[in-house]
Amino acid sequence: MTGEALQGHAVIQSYLKSLTAQPGVYRMLDAEGRVLYVGKARNLKARVSNYARPAGHSARIARMIHATRSMMFLTTRTETEALLLEQNLIKQLKPYFNVLLRDDKSFPNILVSHEHAFAQIKKHRGAKKEKGNYYGPFASAGAVGRTLNQLQKVFLLRNCSDAVFQSRTRPCLLYQIKRCSAPCVGFIDAEGYGALVADAERFLQGKTTEVQAQLAGQMAAASEALEFERAAALRDRIKALTQVQSAQGINPRGVAEADVVALHLEGGQACVQVFFIRANQSWGNRDFYPKTGSGAEAPEVLEAFLGQFYADKEPPRLILLSHPIEDEDLMTALLSERAGRRVEIAVPQRGEKAELVENAARNARESLARKMSESAAQSKLLEGLADAFDLDGPPRRIEVYDNSHIMGTNAVGGMVVAGPEGFVKSQYRKFNIKGTELTPGDDFGMMKEVLTRRFQRLLKEDPDRSTEAWPDLLLIDGGAGQVSAVMEIMEDLGVEDIAVIGVAKGVDRDAGKEEFHRPGKSPFALPHNSPVLYFVQRLRDEAHRWAIGAHRAKRAKAVGATPLDEVPGVGAARKRALLRHFGSAKAVARAGLEDLKAVEGISAATAQVIHDFFHPGQ
């Protein structure tokens, strides 16, 4: 029997003679060369020999072994390197039998920016490049917004941009409603404002008792000095500070910095709940629904989640788990290496830490129950959609497209995705319309560009349709004309087996009177009380919301753009320095070479580049 003809246990057994006892990573592949599973091993030969046994495997592992036709191996110097390589390959290849974390969005922080003499407090997401102190992560943008709102009441810090700050001649509305101390117009000096910033940072560091005691002392002193207006203002700030603390919910006394990670498994589905605790304060929680690799057990699910979750996030000093993981020592070493300091992983059994984990586990259990209930209802809607539109079966992936523009300007295309688990927001996409030959407002041309770019990329990245990225159904905002145009585009691309439905407003353009268009069929409507009609309306409205949001963001960016954005070598810092020195981009354009050289942070060479940009040929 040749190596190509072997399968399952036999093919795995054939590799054992050549394997070493080194640490490394192995891949199991099916008959078409697709990766079924990626795993790590302290000892490759010992780990792979377990799969060669004909019995004693779980149903999931047995299915995986049966589908295996070949294997690939990579040895590493250390076990930690094997774990890191495993996580990278899982993220890249997304094997069917591995646990996959599908939501990889970054988390927001609060940034106290020190780019300016009067520090700004704001929400920040992404790379930490700006000068200042970062506090987080917070579970969501909403959690950051609520905290910032309360912090402004307490510490009266500005949240306006440096450009707005420089241009103010009188205090804004935030000063009037007691959310800012108006440093922009000199109502507070640098020393006084610096004290407010220091108080805010101490609060974010968890020193709330110290801040409250200081404010209470100031209030008492103001009252004794008969400065009743100042005492009342301090009283309001103390009240606001108390509201911040109560809004944060659980505030553990014995846990200064930790992520509480709890897992609940049920019916082959998983929910992981993560609570973020920083500076003895709860900064929110978030639930995740990782793909369980067709039925993985709790230790494997949790270990895979940790490896993928902290791939691009800084781990805290302590991670509290609901279940032990298989290779705790390796995961601890990997996370410590990523953080540049010691990271501890623990499964607490008693005390406050155990209560925190129990609370997170309860939330995970309740969240998964809600998710499973919603999924059941979603499945019924998808079945109804298939019946209503005569599809081959319930769609696994629906893509909904819409365009947004104003008279053709700042045109953006939007794509939203829905499936058995509802909206899949991590798969949403925005398309900046790049066609230079399009007539302004040409919706057909914009749709053609969006779909061409979308499916050309799919054809390039996954021509065999081996992933879940290919849709079963396209919903288009429009009538027969749009559907006909889309079918021509898809035919040109050689993609003719995906159902296309156009959703058009009825004669009165009222919600509930939509007409549906399918290629080669007469338009039809659904009953006004049809759940499928409501479902399609929700899909269309979500695509509309997404496209409009993208268009508004693009328009806002265009409004804030200046000619300085196009000058080679002038980044954000130099742009701020030039605007601070000259007051406007127009003044920079008129400035002489010597004036440009006088700006702090602008070298003679950069000054020459700026001058040549605005004065070509001089």
VMD Tcl script that draws the C-alpha trace (Angstrom):
set ca {
  {0.00 0.00 0.00}
  {1.49 3.39 -1.00}
  {1.71 6.36 1.29}
  {-0.90 8.20 -0.79}
  {-3.43 5.36 -0.31}
  {-3.11 5.26 3.47}
  {-5.69 6.93 5.66}
  {-6.62 7.40 9.29}
  {-4.63 5.42 11.84}
  {-2.53 3.79 9.15}
  {-1.22 7.01 7.66}
  {-0.45 8.39 11.13}
  {1.39 5.16 12.02}
  {3.52 5.52 8.88}
  {5.03 8.79 10.13}
  {6.14 7.49 13.55}
  {9.42 5.92 12.33}
  {10.78 9.28 11.13}
  {9.57 11.46 14.03}
  {11.84 12.69 16.81}
  {11.18 13.49 20.46}
  {11.66 17.22 19.82}
  {8.95 19.80 20.52}
  {7.07 21.06 17.48}
  {3.82 21.50 15.60}
  {1.92 18.98 13.48}
  {-0.78 19.43 10.87}
  {-3.37 16.83 9.82}
  {-4.62 17.16 6.23}
  {-7.53 15.64 4.32}
  {-7.57 14.08 0.84}
  {-7.67 17.51 -0.83}
  {-4.77 18.89 1.19}
  {-6.94 21.06 3.46}
  {-5.73 21.41 7.04}
  {-8.04 19.60 9.45}
  {-6.17 20.30 12.68}
  {-3.06 22.05 13.96}
  {-1.56 20.88 17.25}
  {1.55 21.43 19.34}
  {3.62 18.82 21.14}
  {6.33 18.76 23.78}
  {7.38 15.47 22.18}
  {6.20 15.05 18.58}
  {6.64 11.28 18.46}
  {4.78 10.69 21.73}
  {1.89 12.99 20.79}
  {1.41 11.61 17.28}
  {1.60 8.01 18.54}
  {-1.56 8.71 20.57}
  {-3.47 9.29 17.32}
  {-2.13 6.01 15.88}
  {-4.04 4.00 18.51}
  {-7.17 2.45 16.93}
  {-9.41 3.03 19.95}
  {-9.92 5.19 23.03}
  {-10.64 8.48 21.23}
  {-13.55 10.88 21.61}
  {-16.05 11.07 18.75}
  {-14.48 14.35 17.58}
  {-10.92 12.98 17.49}
  {-12.11 9.77 15.82}
  {-13.74 11.77 13.00}
  {-10.59 13.84 12.61}
  {-8.33 10.76 12.44}
  {-10.65 9.05 9.93}
  {-10.48 12.09 7.60}
  {-6.68 12.35 7.78}
  {-4.78 11.46 4.61}
  {-1.39 13.12 5.32}
  {0.49 15.07 7.97}
  {3.06 17.88 8.10}
  {5.55 18.59 10.90}
  {7.67 21.52 12.06}
  {10.16 21.15 14.90}
  {10.99 24.02 17.26}
  {13.76 24.72 19.74}
  {11.44 25.09 22.74}
  {7.94 24.12 23.81}
  {6.98 27.80 24.09}
  {7.97 28.34 20.46}
  {5.75 25.38 19.53}
  {2.79 26.95 21.32}
  {3.37 30.30 19.60}
  {3.70 28.67 16.17}
  {0.54 26.64 16.79}
  {-1.47 29.77 17.58}
  {-0.14 31.59 14.50}
  {-1.00 28.67 12.21}
  {-4.50 28.30 13.68}
  {-5.17 31.99 13.11}
  {-3.87 31.78 9.55}
  {-5.36 28.43 8.44}
  {-8.58 28.25 10.53}
  {-8.70 24.40 10.62}
  {-12.11 22.77 11.01}
  {-11.30 20.71 14.13}
  {-9.46 23.50 16.02}
  {-11.07 25.88 18.49}
  {-11.32 29.28 16.76}
  {-11.91 32.69 18.31}
  {-13.96 34.49 15.69}
  {-14.13 37.95 17.31}
  {-10.68 39.54 17.30}
  {-11.52 43.21 17.67}
  {-9.28 45.35 19.84}
  {-10.52 46.87 23.08}
  {-10.71 50.60 23.80}
  {-8.70 52.42 26.44}
  {-8.87 55.80 28.13}
  {-5.95 58.00 27.12}
  {-4.78 60.98 29.13}
  {-2.79 62.61 26.35}
  {0.24 64.69 27.26}
  {0.96 65.94 23.72}
  {-0.25 69.37 24.88}
  {0.49 71.46 27.98}
  {-3.18 71.06 28.97}
  {-3.76 67.30 28.89}
  {-6.72 65.89 26.96}
  {-8.78 62.89 28.11}
  {-10.29 60.71 25.39}
  {-11.12 57.23 24.15}
  {-8.33 55.40 22.32}
  {-8.29 52.21 20.29}
  {-5.33 50.67 18.44}
  {-1.57 51.13 18.66}
  {-0.35 53.16 21.64}
  {1.77 55.66 19.73}
  {0.55 58.92 21.24}
  {2.40 60.40 24.21}
  {0.38 59.98 27.39}
  {-0.93 57.43 29.90}
  {-3.27 54.64 28.83}
  {-5.84 53.04 31.13}
  {-7.70 49.90 30.15}
  {-8.76 47.81 28.50}
  {-12.47 48.50 28.76}
  {-14.97 45.93 27.58}
  {-16.67 48.22 25.05}
  {-16.79 51.72 23.63}
  {-19.97 52.23 25.66}
  {-18.15 51.41 28.91}
  {-15.43 53.93 28.01}
  {-18.02 56.55 27.08}
  {-19.89 56.19 30.36}
  {-16.68 56.40 32.38}
  {-15.44 59.44 30.44}
  {-18.79 61.14 30.90}
  {-18.59 60.72 34.67}
  {-14.90 61.61 34.84}
  {-15.62 64.90 33.08}
  {-18.17 65.71 35.77}
  {-15.63 64.98 38.50}
  {-12.34 66.29 37.15}
  {-13.45 68.84 34.51}
  {-10.85 67.78 31.94}
  {-11.10 68.81 28.30}
  {-11.91 66.29 25.56}
  {-11.63 68.66 22.58}
  {-8.89 68.27 19.96}
  {-5.78 70.46 20.07}
  {-6.97 72.35 16.97}
  {-10.31 73.20 18.61}
  {-8.54 74.08 21.86}
  {-6.26 76.57 20.06}
  {-9.10 78.24 18.18}
  {-11.47 78.91 21.12}
  {-12.11 82.52 22.08}
  {-14.86 81.79 24.59}
  {-15.80 78.72 26.64}
  {-17.88 76.02 24.98}
  {-21.08 74.36 26.18}
  {-19.18 71.80 28.27}
  {-18.01 74.59 30.56}
  {-21.60 75.84 30.91}
  {-22.83 72.40 32.02}
  {-19.87 71.95 34.39}
  {-18.04 69.28 32.39}
  {-14.88 71.26 31.67}
  {-12.78 73.86 33.49}
  {-12.24 75.89 30.26}
  {-8.42 75.98 30.14}
  {-8.75 77.08 26.49}
  {-9.71 80.62 27.55}
  {-7.63 80.84 30.73}
  {-10.36 80.18 33.30}
  {-7.88 77.85 35.01}
  {-4.08 78.07 34.95}
  {-1.66 75.29 34.03}
  {-0.91 74.46 37.68}
  {-4.57 74.16 38.66}
  {-5.39 72.10 35.58}
  {-2.38 69.88 36.21}
  {-3.76 69.14 39.69}
  {-7.08 68.03 38.12}
  {-5.20 65.77 35.70}
  {-3.20 64.26 38.57}
  {-6.44 63.56 40.50}
  {-8.02 61.93 37.45}
  {-5.00 59.69 36.91}
  {-4.91 58.70 40.56}
  {-8.56 57.69 40.28}
  {-7.84 55.63 37.16}
  {-4.97 54.00 39.08}
  {-7.44 52.88 41.75}
  {-6.63 55.48 44.43}
  {-10.29 56.47 44.76}
  {-10.35 56.74 48.56}
  {-7.41 59.13 48.49}
  {-9.10 61.33 45.85}
  {-12.41 61.37 47.71}
  {-10.72 62.29 51.00}
  {-8.88 65.14 49.30}
  {-12.07 66.50 47.71}
  {-13.92 66.21 51.03}
  {-11.14 68.17 52.76}
  {-11.28 70.88 50.12}
  {-15.06 71.09 50.47}
  {-14.82 71.49 54.26}
  {-12.14 74.17 53.91}
  {-14.24 76.08 51.36}
  {-17.28 75.89 53.60}
  {-15.32 77.22 56.61}
  {-14.03 80.07 54.45}
  {-17.65 80.86 53.51}
  {-16.91 80.02 49.86}
  {-20.25 78.28 49.50}
  {-20.33 78.24 45.70}
  {-16.96 76.46 45.57}
  {-18.08 74.07 48.34}
  {-21.24 73.23 46.36}
  {-19.18 72.56 43.24}
  {-16.88 70.22 45.21}
  {-19.93 68.49 46.69}
  {-21.26 67.84 43.17}
  {-17.88 66.42 42.13}
  {-17.83 64.04 45.13}
  {-21.36 62.93 44.26}
  {-20.34 62.30 40.64}
  {-17.29 60.33 41.82}
  {-19.53 58.12 43.96}
  {-21.77 57.51 40.93}
  {-18.74 56.40 38.89}
  {-17.82 53.83 41.52}
  {-21.36 52.50 41.84}
  {-21.72 52.24 38.04}
  {-18.64 50.05 37.85}
  {-20.39 47.24 39.70}
  {-18.04 44.69 41.23}
  {-14.97 46.41 42.71}
  {-12.81 43.71 44.31}
  {-10.62 44.79 47.21}
  {-8.06 42.01 46.96}
  {-7.59 41.94 43.17}
  {-5.84 44.98 41.73}
  {-5.31 43.79 38.13}
  {-6.76 40.68 36.50}
  {-8.81 39.24 33.68}
  {-11.47 36.82 34.89}
  {-12.07 34.23 32.15}
  {-14.92 31.76 32.57}
  {-16.18 29.13 30.13}
  {-19.55 27.43 29.76}
  {-20.03 24.52 27.32}
  {-23.42 23.17 26.31}
  {-24.70 21.30 23.28}
  {-21.39 21.61 21.42}
  {-21.42 25.42 21.80}
  {-19.23 27.56 24.02}
  {-19.39 30.96 25.67}
  {-16.36 32.58 27.28}
  {-17.02 35.53 29.55}
  {-14.14 37.93 30.27}
  {-14.27 40.51 33.08}
  {-11.60 43.23 33.04}
  {-10.38 44.32 36.48}
  {-7.87 47.16 36.66}
  {-6.88 49.32 39.62}
  {-9.32 47.36 41.88}
  {-12.16 48.43 39.59}
  {-14.33 46.46 37.17}
  {-14.01 47.99 33.72}
  {-16.71 45.92 32.09}
  {-17.17 42.44 30.67}
  {-17.50 40.89 27.23}
  {-18.77 37.54 26.00}
  {-17.21 35.50 23.20}
  {-18.52 32.49 21.31}
  {-15.52 30.53 19.97}
  {-16.03 27.74 17.45}
  {-15.42 24.56 19.44}
  {-13.70 22.54 16.73}
  {-16.66 20.16 16.39}
  {-16.82 19.34 20.11}
  {-13.59 20.09 22.00}
  {-13.46 19.68 25.79}
  {-13.24 22.61 28.24}
  {-9.42 22.54 28.84}
  {-8.69 22.67 25.11}
  {-11.28 25.37 24.42}
  {-9.99 27.58 27.22}
  {-6.31 27.11 26.31}
  {-6.99 27.91 22.64}
  {-9.03 30.96 23.65}
  {-6.21 32.33 25.81}
  {-3.62 31.86 23.07}
  {-5.73 33.60 20.43}
  {-7.26 36.26 22.67}
  {-3.89 37.56 23.90}
  {-2.19 37.29 20.50}
  {-2.59 41.04 20.01}
  {-3.50 42.22 23.50}
  {-1.29 42.80 26.53}
  {-2.14 40.25 29.23}
  {-2.64 41.44 32.82}
  {-0.50 40.27 35.73}
  {-3.15 37.74 36.80}
  {-5.58 35.62 34.76}
  {-8.27 33.81 36.75}
  {-9.80 30.78 34.99}
  {-12.92 28.73 35.57}
  {-11.23 25.50 34.36}
  {-7.63 24.26 34.42}
  {-5.88 24.10 31.05}
  {-3.61 21.32 29.77}
  {-0.34 23.22 29.38}
  {-0.58 25.95 32.00}
  {3.20 26.26 32.32}
  {3.65 26.80 28.56}
  {0.83 29.34 28.38}
  {2.24 31.19 31.39}
  {5.68 31.32 29.76}
  {4.24 32.52 26.44}
  {2.09 35.28 27.98}
  {4.93 36.40 30.26}
  {7.19 36.67 27.23}
  {4.59 38.73 25.36}
  {4.01 41.05 28.33}
  {7.69 41.43 29.21}
  {6.89 40.62 32.85}
  {5.54 37.76 34.92}
  {1.96 36.67 34.20}
  {0.21 34.29 36.59}
  {-2.60 31.91 35.63}
  {-4.77 30.54 38.44}
  {-7.98 28.54 38.99}
  {-9.14 29.82 42.40}
  {-11.07 27.48 44.68}
  {-12.15 29.80 47.49}
  {-12.29 33.42 48.60}
  {-12.91 36.60 46.65}
  {-11.14 35.36 43.51}
  {-13.34 32.26 43.37}
  {-16.43 34.49 43.74}
  {-15.25 36.57 40.78}
  {-14.86 33.44 38.65}
  {-18.25 32.10 39.77}
  {-19.89 35.39 38.78}
  {-18.23 35.29 35.35}
  {-19.26 31.62 34.89}
  {-22.87 32.48 35.70}
  {-22.79 35.26 33.11}
  {-21.30 32.84 30.55}
  {-24.05 30.30 31.23}
  {-26.82 32.90 30.91}
  {-25.28 34.45 27.78}
  {-25.00 31.07 26.06}
  {-28.63 30.25 26.91}
  {-29.75 33.52 25.30}
  {-27.52 32.88 22.30}
  {-28.89 29.38 21.77}
  {-32.45 30.68 22.03}
  {-31.72 33.40 19.48}
  {-30.01 30.88 17.19}
  {-33.10 28.66 17.25}
  {-35.29 31.61 16.26}
  {-32.73 32.63 13.61}
  {-32.79 29.12 12.13}
  {-36.57 29.32 11.72}
  {-36.24 32.69 9.97}
  {-33.61 31.31 7.58}
  {-35.86 28.34 6.80}
  {-38.74 30.75 6.14}
  {-36.48 32.85 3.92}
  {-35.56 29.76 1.88}
  {-39.25 28.87 1.44}
  {-40.32 32.42 0.55}
  {-37.61 32.93 -2.08}
  {-37.47 29.33 -3.37}
  {-33.85 28.77 -2.33}
  {-32.19 25.35 -2.28}
  {-31.96 25.47 1.50}
  {-31.53 27.84 4.46}
  {-28.59 30.16 3.65}
  {-25.51 29.83 5.85}
  {-24.16 33.23 4.88}
  {-26.15 36.21 3.59}
  {-24.34 39.28 2.26}
  {-26.30 42.52 2.02}
  {-24.97 45.43 -0.04}
  {-25.79 49.14 -0.07}
  {-24.14 52.38 -1.26}
  {-24.09 55.81 0.37}
  {-23.06 59.20 -1.04}
  {-24.21 62.80 -1.46}
  {-24.44 63.72 -5.15}
  {-21.68 61.21 -5.81}
  {-19.20 62.69 -3.29}
  {-17.47 60.60 -0.60}
  {-19.06 57.50 -2.10}
  {-18.84 54.34 0.00}
  {-20.17 50.83 -0.48}
  {-21.15 48.73 2.52}
  {-21.49 44.98 3.04}
  {-23.05 43.36 6.10}
  {-23.13 39.64 6.81}
  {-25.75 37.51 8.55}
  {-26.08 33.79 9.19}
  {-27.44 31.20 11.61}
  {-26.08 33.16 14.59}
  {-27.40 36.56 13.47}
  {-25.31 39.47 12.27}
  {-21.60 38.65 11.97}
  {-20.15 42.11 12.59}
  {-16.54 41.00 12.36}
  {-17.22 40.22 8.67}
  {-18.68 43.63 7.79}
  {-16.73 45.48 5.07}
  {-16.51 49.04 3.74}
  {-15.49 49.82 0.16}
  {-14.23 53.29 -0.73}
  {-15.40 53.84 -4.30}
  {-12.25 54.35 -6.35}
  {-13.57 54.46 -9.93}
  {-12.54 57.75 -11.55}
  {-14.74 57.31 -14.63}
  {-18.00 56.89 -12.71}
  {-20.70 59.49 -13.21}
  {-21.48 61.11 -9.83}
  {-24.39 59.24 -8.29}
  {-24.06 56.21 -10.59}
  {-25.40 53.52 -8.24}
  {-25.06 50.79 -10.88}
  {-21.39 51.67 -11.42}
  {-20.70 51.74 -7.67}
  {-22.39 48.38 -7.13}
  {-20.37 46.92 -10.00}
  {-17.11 48.12 -8.46}
  {-17.99 46.80 -4.99}
  {-19.07 43.34 -6.19}
  {-16.16 43.03 -8.61}
  {-13.64 43.81 -5.87}
  {-15.39 41.51 -3.39}
  {-15.61 38.44 -5.62}
  {-12.29 38.90 -7.40}
  {-10.68 38.71 -3.97}
  {-12.73 35.64 -3.04}
  {-11.77 33.91 -6.29}
  {-8.11 34.68 -5.63}
  {-8.02 33.69 -1.94}
  {-10.42 30.72 -1.97}
  {-11.09 29.46 -5.51}
  {-12.17 26.03 -4.20}
  {-14.71 27.56 -1.78}
  {-13.25 25.59 1.10}
  {-13.99 28.29 3.70}
  {-17.16 29.89 5.01}
  {-16.36 33.19 3.29}
  {-18.53 32.42 0.24}
  {-22.16 33.61 0.50}
  {-25.26 31.58 -0.39}
  {-27.42 34.65 -0.93}
  {-26.90 38.27 -1.99}
  {-29.46 40.89 -0.96}
  {-29.29 44.06 -3.05}
  {-31.00 47.36 -2.24}
  {-32.87 47.95 -5.50}
  {-35.28 46.58 -8.07}
  {-35.15 44.72 -11.36}
  {-32.51 47.03 -12.86}
  {-30.09 46.50 -9.99}
  {-30.65 42.73 -9.97}
  {-30.06 42.52 -13.73}
  {-26.84 44.55 -13.39}
  {-25.62 42.33 -10.54}
  {-26.31 39.17 -12.54}
  {-24.22 40.56 -15.43}
  {-21.35 41.29 -13.04}
  {-21.51 37.83 -11.51}
  {-21.66 36.22 -14.95}
  {-18.58 38.15 -16.06}
  {-16.75 36.87 -12.98}
  {-17.88 33.31 -13.60}
  {-19.88 33.14 -10.38}
  {-23.39 32.15 -11.38}
  {-24.59 29.82 -8.61}
  {-25.26 32.37 -5.85}
  {-28.86 33.47 -5.37}
  {-29.53 37.20 -5.83}
  {-32.57 39.05 -4.49}
  {-33.36 42.73 -4.95}
  {-35.33 44.53 -2.23}
  {-37.20 47.56 -3.59}
  {-39.65 49.90 -1.87}
  {-43.20 49.61 -3.18}
  {-45.07 52.25 -5.14}
  {-45.56 54.41 -2.05}
  {-41.97 53.74 -0.85}
  {-43.36 52.64 2.51}
  {-41.80 50.04 4.79}
  {-43.99 46.96 4.64}
  {-44.78 47.38 0.94}
  {-41.44 46.12 -0.34}
  {-41.25 44.29 -3.63}
  {-38.77 41.48 -4.16}
  {-37.04 40.78 -7.44}
  {-35.37 37.55 -8.55}
  {-33.74 36.96 -11.93}
  {-36.25 35.74 -14.51}
  {-39.26 35.98 -12.18}
  {-42.02 38.51 -11.65}
  {-41.79 40.87 -8.67}
  {-43.67 39.69 -5.60}
  {-44.44 40.84 -2.06}
  {-44.70 39.12 1.30}
  {-47.65 39.40 3.70}
  {-47.48 42.47 5.93}
  {-47.29 40.37 9.09}
  {-44.71 37.92 7.75}
  {-41.73 37.34 10.09}
  {-39.58 36.85 6.98}
  {-40.53 40.34 5.77}
  {-39.44 41.84 9.10}
  {-36.21 39.83 8.90}
  {-35.38 41.13 5.40}
  {-36.23 44.69 6.49}
  {-33.82 44.30 9.40}
  {-31.08 43.06 7.07}
  {-31.61 45.94 4.64}
  {-31.75 48.53 7.42}
  {-28.51 47.23 8.93}
  {-26.76 47.51 5.55}
  {-28.15 51.03 5.16}
  {-26.95 52.00 8.65}
  {-23.50 50.57 7.99}
  {-23.08 52.30 4.62}
  {-24.32 55.67 5.94}
  {-21.97 55.43 8.92}
  {-19.02 54.75 6.62}
  {-20.03 57.66 4.37}
  {-20.34 60.08 7.30}
  {-16.96 59.04 8.67}
  {-15.37 59.60 5.25}
  {-17.10 62.96 4.88}
  {-15.99 64.08 8.35}
  {-12.42 63.10 7.56}
  {-12.57 65.05 4.30}
  {-13.86 68.13 6.15}
  {-10.92 67.95 8.55}
  {-8.38 67.39 5.79}
  {-5.80 70.07 5.01}
  {-3.22 70.51 2.21}
  {-0.59 69.56 4.81}
  {-1.85 65.96 4.64}
  {-0.33 65.71 1.15}
  {3.13 67.09 1.99}
  {5.75 64.31 1.96}
  {7.40 63.76 5.33}
  {4.83 65.76 7.32}
  {3.10 63.46 9.77}
  {0.71 64.16 12.63}
  {3.32 65.64 15.01}
  {4.84 68.02 12.44}
  {1.39 68.99 11.23}
  {0.40 69.95 14.79}
  {3.62 71.93 15.22}
  {3.02 73.87 11.99}
  {-0.61 74.64 12.80}
  {0.31 75.67 16.35}
  {2.98 78.03 15.01}
  {1.11 79.55 12.04}
  {-2.53 79.09 13.05}
  {-3.79 77.64 9.74}
  {-2.75 75.59 6.72}
  {-3.20 78.66 4.51}
  {-0.66 80.56 6.60}
  {1.77 77.63 6.30}
  {1.37 77.72 2.51}
  {2.22 81.45 2.46}
  {5.18 81.17 4.85}
  {8.73 81.78 3.71}
  {11.54 79.27 4.01}
  {13.16 80.98 7.01}
  {9.80 81.16 8.82}
  {9.31 77.43 8.30}
  {12.79 76.69 9.67}
  {11.88 78.57 12.84}
  {9.13 76.07 13.75}
  {10.08 73.70 16.55}
  {10.55 70.15 15.22}
  {10.91 71.22 11.58}
  {14.42 70.63 10.21}
  {15.95 72.68 7.42}
  {15.45 69.78 5.00}
  {11.76 69.37 5.96}
  {11.23 73.13 5.72}
  {12.63 73.02 2.19}
  {10.26 70.15 1.25}
  {7.24 72.08 2.62}
  {8.28 75.29 0.86}
  {8.85 73.48 -2.46}
  {5.45 71.77 -2.17}
  {3.58 75.07 -1.90}
  {5.93 77.08 -4.14}
  {6.94 74.75 -7.00}
  {9.57 76.12 -9.32}
  {10.69 78.89 -6.96}
}
mol new
graphics top color blue
foreach p $ca { graphics top sphere $p radius 0.5 }
foreach p [lrange $ca 0 end-1] q [lrange $ca 1 end] { graphics top cylinder $p $q radius 0.2 }
display resetview
